[in-house]
Amino acid sequence: AFQLLPEYLQILENYSGLSAVQEMGRGIEAWLARTIRKLDNHLLGVCQTFSEESYLTVIDAFALMGDIGGMAEKMQSFFLQEVLSRTHIVLKEMLEEEVGNNTQRNRFTYSDLCVQVPESKLRPCLLKTLESIFSLMRSYYAIMSFCPEAKNNTSQSASGTSADTGRSHSSAVVNQDDVAATKSDRMPSSVSNPDASTSGTDAPFYQLRKDATKLVAYTFERGRRNLWQLATSRLSVLLACSAVSSTSIYQFLKNYEDLTIFILAGEAFCGFEASEFRQKLKTVCLNYIVTFHRQNIYALKMVLEKESWTIMSAEASQIISLAGLTGDGAALISPTSGSSTLPKDYFRGNSIATNTGRQNNGFASWLNIGNPFSFKLENGSADSPKGNVLFNSSVGNGNNSPFDEENEDLLADFIDEDSQLPSRTLKTKIVKGNTSHWKDGDISSQTGSSLSLLRMMDKYARLMQKLEMVNVELFKGMFQLFGIFYHHIYETFGYQDRSQSGKPLPDSQSFRLKAALSKITQDSDQWIKPQNSLYPSSSSLSIGSTIAQMDVMPTAPPSSMFTSYGLKERCAAAETVSLVARVLNRSRAHLHSVLSQNNTSVVEEFFGTLVDTVPDLAEHIHRTSARMLLHINGYPDKIANAKWEVKELGTDHNGYVDLLLGEFKHYKTRLDHGGISKELQHLLLDYGIESIAEVLVEGLSRVKRCTDEGRALMSLDLQVLINGLQHIVSSNVKPRLQIVETFVKAYYLPETEYVHWARSHPEYSKSQVVGLVNLVATMKGWKRKTRLETIEKIEAAA
């Protein structure tokens, strides 16, 4: 009918004046309108589900009508309308219970429906949406890649040759639409089945069909980006709903996996990198990580506030696995069984996505695997943690089953987070194959808070392997967690109460320790001092900057800050922070490998600023413990108030020496009965002697008047003290008190030497050197100008 229509209309044109001919013309126009409507319906069926026979029917009809360009534009419009319609229908059907009756549902726009998606329906809605869009992409690509010259080969060899060229294979992988086939039967037989004279490859009819398919393919190739951008814009609206950030970590990772598959398929479909949607997915991940990180910080703070600082048993310590930190474990979840048929490049990461998409037939391999999201919808049981949290057994020990103890432990972590509990009930089973991660010293130094921190950081390390696009932010989250742990230990065990002494002792903290504490305060002030502000301050870390925009729940200062812990607990705190640092040092190379080369500076900053300064923190804690147990904070004033302005040197030493020796004897007794190791006892004895030396120097620097005989009395006191200490401890104490002897001898220096002496002895504080100069100037009768110039030079050098 279409073939004869032009000649028929030309004949009627010659008799247009006859009323009968005019009636026939109106009938033809009505028939043509009905036929075009049927053809449009047929065309829509082809767009919805590609069928080779139906597509040829449509192509032939529009080719004979001479409107192939209009057909191509109409088909593209159909596809865009289908994206809008299907995504909307998916939510209306899935949210039937939440939205209400059909009349009420029809009033809601797509954005309104996205806002109402509950957490329980998020994943089904996402999978159904992805399935619908992927199905349209398959039909679109099948039309774009169709070539009529392969028709005969396809019918003769089933679907065997379809994968070779990436064309005309769609009939083997896409089910034929029954409705479209029925409508095809209603079309004129001369169109669907042209006779032999017009069906040869050299016939004009065949050439017309071939040219038509080429024009449609060209138009579709130019317009596929529009389809992809519309599809991703609809998905972006769905991903903006609050349920995305409130879902469990397991569900979020499954959604991330599905979206990654969709992005790779889309890049192969449209031939360019989906940078905008990748950025949208990165934003979604960042928002989720912010919430996830905040929950972990709250959990860690709860654990720290309730921490008793007692060493846990080796059995309890062996329960956790740190395969994520040490690099001996897989990411949190591996691709599901339904993903096993995905193109092999999918498992090689994002770097290949662009190359795959640039190939002319890059999407052909996706056609052969079917719809990956349909499989997940049909196999709902596969979405259970037991069914899909499968770890790659080839990584690590190689003998672990998918449900070994390590994986069970990880699943328990998810349950904990969902319930927002800070810790979980420990199991009695020992993790096989993971004891190689621990050394005996590591196991013996574990506390509950260190276990919690290590489990959290291990989870972050596993997430870094899975969520590659935000692994830097996850690493910075680890940085912040360790910083909070570090600062809490310092505040609890490194803080010195100097209220009992008149003037405070000089600050004995190392420069590295001060720099570490300053960095932690700068980056995590909203977490370590939440009582000061309802809103957190901005942070230099990107994840901290994001968190800074959120409300922070004010909390009371940790109760542990006002608790006086015993010696055993103080030593346990120093040991456990050292343990965490040792584990992190073993993971250093692995963390470098997970992050890209552009982010190695972040790793080095973390280790250089915090991890490498842990020995300084441990030493500071032990020195603080020694000062607290010695009870000698008030002795500098006793030493300064002793009588040093004597005219004759006798044989008796000052009384403070006997008091110091008595304090040290009690100190050693406390250490002997403190329940700590011999190694720690010897270390604390040495720090105790050094604390006495610091007190002596501080006290002597505060002396206002002293004769030469008084200086000799200082030396006598020091010698008596050394002899007394030597009877208490077995090690040689004289070298540790050398700092006092050097300070006493400086009394005899010429006045021109004090500036040089101060520069060559940085172990003395500025106030101590100034006190010495003031004493010498007073007793030796220096000129006022000389004293002021000397002090000015000393202060300038400090």
C-alpha positions in Angstrom: 0.0 0.0 0.0 2.8 2.4 0.8 4.6 1.5 -2.4 1.5 2.2 -4.6 0.3 5.2 -2.6 2.4 7.9 -4.5 1.2 6.7 -7.9 -2.4 6.4 -6.6 -2.4 10.0 -5.3 -0.9 11.3 -8.5 -3.7 9.7 -10.5 -6.3 11.1 -8.2 -4.7 14.6 -8.5 -5.7 14.7 -12.2 -9.4 14.2 -11.3 -9.5 16.3 -8.1 -12.6 18.1 -9.4 -14.8 15.0 -9.1 -16.7 14.7 -5.8 -16.2 10.9 -5.8 -12.4 11.4 -6.1 -12.5 14.0 -3.3 -14.3 11.5 -1.1 -11.7 8.8 -2.0 -9.0 11.3 -1.1 -10.5 12.0 2.4 -10.7 8.2 2.9 -7.1 7.8 2.0 -6.1 10.6 4.4 -8.1 8.9 7.2 -6.5 5.6 6.4 -3.1 7.1 6.3 -3.7 8.8 9.7 -4.8 5.5 11.2 -1.9 3.7 9.7 0.6 6.2 11.0 -0.9 6.0 14.5 -0.5 2.2 14.3 3.0 2.6 13.0 3.8 5.0 15.9 2.5 2.4 18.4 4.6 -0.2 16.5 7.5 2.1 16.8 7.0 2.5 20.5 7.0 -1.2 21.0 10.3 -1.4 19.1 11.8 1.2 21.5 10.5 -0.6 24.5 11.8 -4.0 23.5 13.8 -4.4 20.4 12.7 -7.0 17.8 14.5 -7.3 14.5 11.3 -8.2 12.5 9.3 -5.3 14.0 12.1 -2.9 13.5 12.4 -3.9 9.8 8.7 -3.4 9.4 9.0 0.2 10.8 12.1 1.0 8.8 10.5 -0.2 5.5 7.3 1.8 6.2 9.0 5.1 7.0 11.5 4.6 4.2 8.6 4.2 1.7 7.0 7.3 3.2 10.3 9.2 2.8 10.4 10.2 6.5 13.4 8.4 8.0 14.7 11.5 9.6 11.3 12.1 11.3 11.2 8.5 12.4 14.7 8.8 14.0 13.7 11.9 15.9 10.4 10.4 16.9 12.2 7.3 18.2 14.6 9.3 20.2 11.7 11.3 21.7 10.0 8.0 22.6 13.1 6.8 24.4 13.4 10.0 26.4 9.7 9.8 27.3 10.1 6.2 28.3 12.9 7.2 30.7 10.6 9.7 32.4 7.6 7.4 32.4 9.3 4.2 33.6 11.3 5.8 36.4 8.1 7.5 37.6 6.0 4.4 37.4 8.6 2.4 39.3 8.4 4.7 42.3 4.6 4.9 42.2 4.3 1.1 42.2 7.0 0.5 44.8 5.6 3.2 47.2 2.0 2.1 47.0 1.8 1.6 50.8 3.7 4.8 51.7 1.8 7.2 49.3 -1.7 5.8 49.5 -4.4 5.4 46.8 -3.8 5.8 43.1 -5.4 9.2 42.8 -3.1 10.5 45.5 -0.1 8.9 43.9 -0.8 10.6 40.6 -0.6 14.0 42.2 3.1 13.5 43.2 5.9 14.4 40.9 9.0 12.2 40.6 10.9 14.5 43.0 8.0 14.2 45.6 8.1 10.4 45.4 11.9 10.3 45.8 11.6 12.3 49.0 9.1 9.7 50.4 11.3 6.6 49.7 11.8 4.8 53.0 15.1 3.1 53.8 13.5 -0.3 53.5 12.4 0.4 49.9 15.5 2.3 48.7 17.3 -0.7 47.3 14.3 -2.2 45.5 13.5 1.2 44.0 17.1 1.7 42.9 17.4 -1.8 41.4 14.0 -1.5 39.5 15.0 1.9 38.2 18.4 0.6 37.0 16.8 -2.4 35.4 14.3 -0.2 33.5 17.0 2.2 32.3 19.4 -0.5 31.3 16.6 -2.2 29.4 16.0 1.0 27.4 19.7 1.4 26.8 19.9 -2.2 25.4 17.0 -1.5 23.0 18.5 1.9 22.0 21.9 0.3 21.3 20.4 -2.6 19.4 18.7 -0.1 17.1 21.8 2.0 16.8 24.0 -1.0 15.9 21.5 -2.8 13.7 22.7 -3.7 10.1 20.2 -5.4 7.7 23.0 -7.1 5.8 23.6 -9.4 8.7 19.9 -10.6 8.8 20.4 -13.7 6.7 23.5 -14.7 8.6 21.7 -14.3 11.9 18.8 -16.4 10.9 21.1 -19.2 9.6 23.5 -19.4 12.5 21.1 -18.6 15.4 23.0 -16.2 17.5 26.5 -17.5 17.1 27.9 -14.8 14.9 26.2 -11.9 16.6 29.0 -11.3 19.0 31.6 -11.1 16.3 30.5 -7.8 14.8 28.5 -6.3 17.6 25.6 -5.8 15.2 22.3 -7.5 14.4 22.8 -9.7 17.5 20.0 -8.2 19.5 17.4 -10.7 18.3 19.4 -13.4 20.1 19.5 -11.6 23.4 16.3 -9.5 23.5 13.0 -11.2 23.7 10.5 -10.4 20.9 7.6 -8.2 21.9 4.4 -10.2 21.4 2.3 -7.1 21.0 4.7 -5.6 18.5 4.6 -8.9 16.6 0.8 -8.9 16.5 0.8 -5.4 15.2 3.4 -6.4 12.6 1.0 -9.0 11.3 -1.6 -6.3 10.7 0.8 -4.4 8.4 0.6 -4.8 4.7 2.4 -7.9 3.5 4.2 -6.1 0.8 6.1 -4.1 3.4 6.9 -6.9 5.9 7.6 -9.5 3.2 8.8 -7.8 0.0 8.9 -10.2 -2.9 12.1 -11.7 -4.4 12.4 -9.0 -7.0 12.8 -6.3 -4.3 14.6 -8.3 -1.5 17.9 -8.9 -3.1 21.0 -7.2 -1.7 21.3 -5.1 -4.9 17.6 -4.2 -5.3 16.5 -0.6 -4.8 14.2 -1.6 -2.0 17.0 -3.2 -0.1 19.3 -0.2 -0.7 16.5 2.0 0.6 16.3 -0.1 3.8 20.1 0.0 4.2 20.3 3.7 3.8 17.4 4.2 6.3 19.1 2.1 9.0 22.3 3.9 8.5 20.6 7.3 9.0 18.8 6.0 12.1 22.1 4.7 13.5 23.8 8.0 12.8 21.0 9.9 14.5 21.0 7.6 17.5 24.7 7.7 17.9 24.6 11.5 18.0 21.7 11.5 20.5 22.7 8.7 22.9 24.3 11.3 25.2 20.9 12.9 25.7 19.4 9.6 26.8 22.3 9.0 29.3 22.1 12.4 30.7 18.4 12.2 31.3 18.7 8.8 32.9 21.5 10.0 35.2 19.5 13.1 36.1 16.6 11.0 37.3 18.9 8.7 39.3 20.5 11.8 40.8 17.2 12.9 42.2 16.6 9.4 43.7 20.1 9.4 45.2 19.4 12.8 46.9 16.8 11.2 49.2 17.6 11.0 52.9 17.3 7.2 52.9 20.6 6.9 51.0 22.6 8.3 54.0 20.7 6.4 56.6 21.0 2.9 55.2 23.4 0.4 56.6 26.9 0.2 55.4 26.2 -3.2 53.8 23.3 -1.9 51.9 25.2 1.2 50.9 28.0 -0.9 49.5 25.6 -3.0 47.5 24.0 0.2 46.1 27.5 1.5 45.3 28.4 -1.7 43.5 25.2 -1.5 41.4 25.7 2.1 40.5 29.3 1.4 39.5 28.1 -1.4 37.2 25.6 1.0 35.7 28.2 3.7 35.2 30.6 1.4 33.4 27.8 0.1 31.2 26.7 3.7 30.5 30.2 4.8 29.6 30.4 1.9 27.1 27.0 2.8 25.9 27.6 6.5 25.2 31.3 6.4 24.4 32.6 9.0 26.9 33.4 9.1 30.6 30.4 9.9 32.8 32.3 12.5 34.8 29.2 14.3 36.0 27.4 11.2 37.3 30.7 9.9 38.8 31.0 13.2 40.7 27.4 12.8 41.8 28.2 9.3 43.1 31.3 10.7 44.8 29.1 13.3 46.5 26.7 10.6 47.7 29.6 8.6 49.0 31.0 11.6 50.8 27.7 12.4 52.5 27.3 8.8 53.6 30.9 8.7 54.9 30.3 11.9 56.9 27.4 10.2 58.7 29.3 7.0 59.0 32.3 8.8 60.4 30.3 10.8 62.9 28.7 7.6 64.3 32.1 6.0 64.7 33.4 9.0 66.5 30.5 8.9 68.9 31.1 5.2 69.4 34.8 5.7 70.0 34.2 8.5 72.5 31.7 6.3 74.4 34.2 3.5 74.6 36.9 5.9 75.8 34.7 7.4 78.5 33.9 4.0 79.8 37.4 2.6 79.4 38.9 1.0 82.5 42.4 0.8 81.0 42.9 -2.8 82.0 44.8 -5.2 79.7 42.5 -7.7 78.0 43.2 -11.4 77.8 45.1 -12.8 74.8 42.0 -14.8 73.8 39.9 -11.7 73.6 42.6 -9.8 71.6 42.8 -12.6 69.0 39.2 -12.3 68.1 39.6 -9.3 65.8 41.2 -9.5 62.3 43.2 -6.6 60.9 43.4 -8.0 57.4 42.2 -4.7 55.9 45.0 -2.7 57.6 47.8 -5.1 57.0 46.8 -5.7 53.3 46.0 -9.4 53.8 42.3 -9.1 53.3 39.7 -8.4 50.7 37.4 -5.4 50.5 34.1 -5.5 52.5 32.1 -7.2 49.8 33.1 -8.8 46.4 30.9 -8.7 43.3 27.8 -10.8 43.7 27.3 -14.1 41.9 25.0 -12.3 39.5 27.9 -10.1 38.5 30.2 -13.0 37.5 29.1 -12.7 33.9 29.9 -9.0 33.6 32.5 -7.9 31.1 35.9 -8.7 32.5 37.0 -5.1 32.4 34.5 -4.3 35.1 36.7 -6.0 37.7 39.7 -4.0 36.7 38.5 -0.7 38.2 37.5 2.7 36.9 40.6 3.4 34.9 39.4 1.2 32.0 35.9 2.6 31.8 36.7 5.4 29.4 38.7 3.1 27.0 35.9 0.6 27.0 33.4 3.2 26.2 35.3 4.6 23.2 35.1 1.4 21.3 32.5 1.4 18.6 30.9 -1.8 19.9 31.9 -1.3 23.5 28.3 -1.9 24.7 28.0 -5.2 22.7 29.5 -7.3 25.5 26.9 -5.9 27.9 24.1 -7.0 25.6 25.3 -10.6 25.8 25.1 -10.8 29.6 21.5 -9.9 29.9 20.2 -7.3 32.4 22.4 -7.6 35.5 19.8 -5.8 37.6 17.0 -8.1 36.6 19.0 -11.0 38.1 19.3 -9.1 41.4 15.6 -8.4 41.5 14.7 -12.0 40.7 17.1 -13.4 43.3 16.1 -11.3 46.3 17.7 -13.8 48.7 21.1 -12.9 47.2 20.8 -9.5 48.9 21.1 -11.0 52.4 24.5 -10.6 54.1 24.9 -14.4 54.3 24.3 -14.7 50.6 26.4 -12.0 49.2 29.2 -10.9 51.6 31.6 -13.2 49.8 35.3 -12.6 50.3 37.8 -13.4 47.7 39.4 -16.6 49.1 42.4 -16.1 46.8 43.5 -13.1 48.8 45.2 -13.6 52.1 45.6 -17.1 53.5 43.8 -18.7 50.6 42.1 -21.4 52.6 39.3 -19.4 54.2 35.7 -20.2 53.3 33.2 -17.4 52.5 31.8 -17.8 56.0 35.0 -18.2 58.1 35.4 -16.5 61.4 36.9 -13.4 60.0 33.9 -12.7 57.9 31.5 -13.4 60.7 33.4 -10.9 62.8 33.0 -8.3 60.1 29.3 -9.0 59.8 29.0 -8.5 63.5 30.5 -5.0 63.0 27.7 -4.1 60.6 25.1 -5.2 63.2 26.8 -3.1 65.8 26.7 0.0 63.6 23.1 -0.5 62.7 22.1 -0.6 66.4 24.6 2.3 67.0 26.1 0.4 69.9 29.7 1.3 70.7 30.9 -2.2 71.1 29.7 -5.8 70.7 29.7 -9.0 72.8 33.0 -10.7 72.1 32.9 -14.2 70.7 34.7 -17.2 72.3 36.0 -18.4 68.9 39.5 -17.7 67.9 40.1 -16.4 64.4 42.1 -18.9 62.5 44.9 -17.8 60.3 45.0 -14.3 61.7 47.4 -14.7 64.7 50.2 -14.1 62.3 49.2 -10.4 62.3 50.0 -10.2 66.1 53.1 -10.5 68.1 53.2 -11.5 71.7 53.8 -8.0 72.9 50.9 -6.7 70.8 48.5 -9.2 72.3 49.6 -8.5 75.9 49.1 -4.8 75.5 45.4 -4.7 74.3 42.7 -2.7 76.0 39.1 -2.4 75.1 39.5 1.0 73.5 42.5 -0.1 71.4 40.5 -3.0 70.1 37.6 -0.8 69.2 39.9 1.7 67.5 41.7 -0.9 65.5 38.5 -2.5 64.4 37.2 0.8 63.2 40.4 1.7 61.4 40.5 -1.8 59.8 36.9 -1.2 58.5 38.0 2.2 57.1 40.9 0.5 55.4 38.6 -2.1 53.8 36.2 0.7 52.7 39.1 2.5 51.1 39.6 -0.5 48.8 35.9 -0.6 47.9 35.1 3.1 47.7 38.1 4.2 45.7 36.7 7.6 44.7 36.6 8.7 48.4 39.4 6.7 49.8 41.4 9.8 50.7 38.5 11.1 52.8 38.2 7.7 54.5 41.9 7.8 55.3 41.5 11.3 56.8 38.7 9.8 58.9 41.2 7.2 60.2 43.6 10.0 60.8 41.0 11.8 62.9 39.9 8.7 64.9 43.5 8.0 65.9 44.0 11.7 66.8 41.0 11.6 69.1 42.3 8.4 70.7 45.8 10.0 71.0 44.5 13.2 72.5 42.2 11.4 75.0 45.1 9.4 76.3 47.2 12.6 76.6 44.4 14.5 78.5 43.8 11.5 80.8 47.3 10.5 81.6 49.6 13.3 80.4 47.9 16.1 82.2 49.8 17.4 85.3 48.0 19.0 88.2 50.4 21.6 89.4 48.0 23.4 91.7 49.9 22.1 94.8 53.1 23.8 93.9 53.8 27.5 93.9 55.3 27.8 90.4 54.8 25.2 87.7 57.8 23.1 86.6 59.1 23.7 83.2 57.2 22.0 80.4 58.9 18.7 79.6 56.9 18.0 76.5 58.9 17.4 73.3 58.5 19.7 70.3 57.1 16.7 68.3 54.4 16.0 71.0 53.4 19.7 71.1 53.1 19.7 67.3 51.0 16.5 67.3 48.6 17.9 69.9 48.3 21.2 68.0 47.5 19.3 64.8 44.8 17.2 66.6 43.3 20.3 68.2 43.2 22.1 64.9 41.5 19.2 63.0 39.3 17.7 65.7 38.5 20.5 68.1 34.7 19.9 67.7 35.2 16.3 68.9 37.7 16.7 71.7 36.1 19.7 73.3 32.4 19.6 72.3 31.3 21.4 75.4 32.7 24.7 74.2 30.5 25.1 71.2 27.3 23.8 69.8 28.8 23.9 66.3 32.1 22.4 65.3 34.9 24.6 64.0 36.1 24.3 60.4 38.9 21.8 59.7 41.6 21.5 57.2 40.6 18.0 56.4 38.0 17.7 53.7 36.0 15.2 55.7 36.3 17.4 58.7 35.2 20.4 56.6 32.1 18.5 55.6 31.4 17.5 59.2 31.9 21.1 60.3 28.6 21.9 58.5 26.6 19.5 60.7 25.2 20.0 64.2 27.3 18.4 66.9 25.7 17.1 70.0 27.2 18.8 73.1 28.4 16.4 75.7 29.8 16.7 79.2 33.6 16.4 79.7 34.7 12.8 79.9 34.5 11.5 83.4 37.9 9.8 83.0 39.5 13.3 83.0 38.6 13.6 86.7 39.6 10.1 87.7 42.9 9.3 89.3 44.0 6.1 87.6 46.5 3.8 89.2 50.0 3.0 88.0 48.9 -0.2 86.2 46.3 1.6 84.2 48.7 4.5 83.3 51.2 2.0 82.0 48.5 0.1 80.1 47.5 3.4 78.4 51.0 4.1 77.3 51.5 0.5 76.1 48.2 0.4 74.2 48.8 3.6 72.2 52.2 2.2 71.4 50.5 -1.0 70.2 48.2 0.9 67.8 51.2 2.8 66.4 53.1 -0.5 65.8 50.1 -1.9 63.9 49.8 1.3 61.9 53.5 1.2 61.0 53.0 -2.3 59.7 50.2 -1.1 57.5 52.1 1.9 56.1 53.1 0.3 52.8 49.6 -1.1 52.3 48.0 2.3 52.9 50.4 3.8 50.4 49.4 1.2 47.8 45.7 1.8 48.3 45.9 5.6 47.8 47.1 7.1 44.5 50.5 8.6 44.1 49.0 12.1 44.3 47.9 11.4 47.9 51.1 10.0 49.4 51.7 13.3 51.2 48.5 12.7 53.3 49.9 9.3 54.5 53.3 10.8 55.3 51.7 13.7 57.2 49.6 11.2 59.3 52.6 9.1 60.2 55.0 12.0 60.6 52.7 14.1 62.7 51.0 11.4 64.9 52.2 7.9 64.6 55.9 8.6 64.7 55.3 10.8 67.8 53.7 8.1 69.9 57.0 7.2 71.6 57.1 10.9 72.8 53.6 10.5 74.1 54.4 7.3 75.9 57.5 8.8 77.4 55.5 11.9 78.5 52.9 9.6 80.2 55.6 7.7 82.1 57.4 10.8 83.2 54.1 12.3 84.4 53.4 9.1 86.3 56.8 9.3 87.9 56.2 12.9 89.0 52.8 12.1 90.4 54.0 9.1 92.4 57.0 10.9 93.8 54.9 13.7 95.2 57.7 16.2 94.8 55.9 19.1 93.0 56.4 21.3 96.1 60.1 20.7 96.5 61.4 23.5 94.2 60.1 26.1 96.7 61.6 24.1 99.6 65.0 24.0 97.9 64.8 27.7 97.0 63.9 28.7 100.6 66.8 26.7 102.2 69.7 28.7 103.8 72.3 29.2 101.0 73.8 32.5 102.3 76.3 30.7 104.7 79.8 31.9 105.7 81.2 28.5 106.5 80.7 25.1 105.0 79.9 22.5 107.6 79.5 18.7 107.3 75.7 18.7 107.4 73.5 18.7 104.3 70.1 20.4 104.0 67.0 18.6 105.3 65.3 18.5 101.9 67.9 15.8 100.8 66.6 13.4 103.4 63.0 14.2 102.5 63.7 13.5 98.8 65.4 10.2 99.6 62.4 9.2 101.7 60.0 10.1 98.9 62.1 8.0 96.4 62.1 5.0 98.8 58.3 5.2 98.9 58.2 5.6 95.1 60.2 2.4 94.6 57.9 0.6 97.0 54.9 1.7 94.9 56.6 0.5 91.8 57.4 -2.9 93.3 53.8 -3.4 94.3 52.2 -1.7 91.2 51.7 -4.9 89.2 53.8 -3.8 86.3 56.7 -5.5 84.6 60.3 -5.3 85.7 61.2 -3.5 82.5 58.7 -0.8 83.2 59.8 -0.6 86.9 63.4 0.1 85.8 62.2 2.7 83.2 60.1 4.5 85.8 63.0 4.4 88.3 65.2 6.2 85.8 62.4 8.7 85.0 62.0 9.2 88.8 65.7 10.1 89.2 65.4 12.5 86.2 62.4 14.1 87.8 64.4 14.6 91.0 67.1 16.2 88.9 64.6 18.5 87.3 63.2 19.5 90.7 66.7 20.3 92.0 67.6 22.5 89.0 64.3 24.3 89.2 64.7 24.8 92.9 68.3 26.0 92.6 67.3 28.4 89.8 64.9 30.1 92.2 67.5 30.9 94.9 67.8 34.6 95.4 71.0 34.9 97.5 73.9 32.5 97.8 77.5 32.7 98.9 80.4 30.7 97.5 80.1 28.5 100.6 76.4 28.1 99.8 77.3 26.9 96.3 79.7 24.4 97.9 76.7 23.3 100.1 74.7 22.7 96.9 77.4 20.3 95.7 77.5 18.6 99.1 73.7 18.1 99.0 74.0 16.7 95.5 76.7 14.2 96.5 74.7 13.0 99.5 71.6 12.6 97.4 73.6 10.6 94.8 75.0 8.3 97.5 71.5 7.8 99.0 69.9 7.0 95.6 72.7 4.6 94.7 71.7 2.5 97.8 68.1 2.3 96.5 68.6 1.5 92.9 71.1 -0.8 91.2 71.9 1.4 88.2 74.4 4.2 88.1 72.5 7.4 89.1 75.3 9.9 88.7 74.9 10.4 84.9 71.2 11.2 85.4 72.1 13.9 87.9 74.9 15.4 85.9 72.4 18.1 84.8 72.3 19.4 88.4 76.1 19.3 88.8 76.6 21.3 85.6 74.1 23.9 86.7 75.8 24.3 90.1 79.3 24.7 88.5 77.9 27.5 86.2 78.0 29.7 89.3 81.7 30.1 88.9 81.6 31.1 85.2 83.0 34.6 84.1 80.2 37.1 83.4 81.1 37.1 79.6 80.5 33.3 79.3 76.8 33.0 80.3 75.3 33.8 76.9 77.5 31.1 75.2 76.8 28.7 78.1 73.0 29.2 77.8 73.2 28.5 74.0 75.2 25.3 74.6 72.9 24.0 77.2 69.3 23.9 75.8 68.3 21.4 78.4 67.8 24.3 80.8 64.7 26.6 80.4 65.0 30.3 79.8 63.7 31.1 83.3 66.2 28.8 84.9 69.2 30.4 83.1 67.8 33.9 83.9 67.5 32.9 87.5 71.1 31.8 87.6 72.3 35.0 86.0 70.3 37.2 88.4 71.8 35.2 91.4 75.3 35.5 90.1 74.9 39.2 89.2 73.6 39.9 92.7 76.3 38.0 94.6 79.2 39.1 92.3 78.2 42.7 92.1 77.6 43.0 88.3 76.8 46.3 86.8 73.1 46.7 86.2 73.8 47.4 82.5 75.8 44.2 82.2 73.1 42.1 83.8 70.4 43.5 81.6 72.4 43.0 78.4 73.2 39.4 79.4 69.6 38.6 80.2 68.4 40.3 76.9 70.8 38.2 74.8 69.8 35.0 76.6 66.1 35.7 76.1 66.7 36.6 72.4 68.6 33.4 71.9 65.8 31.3 73.5 
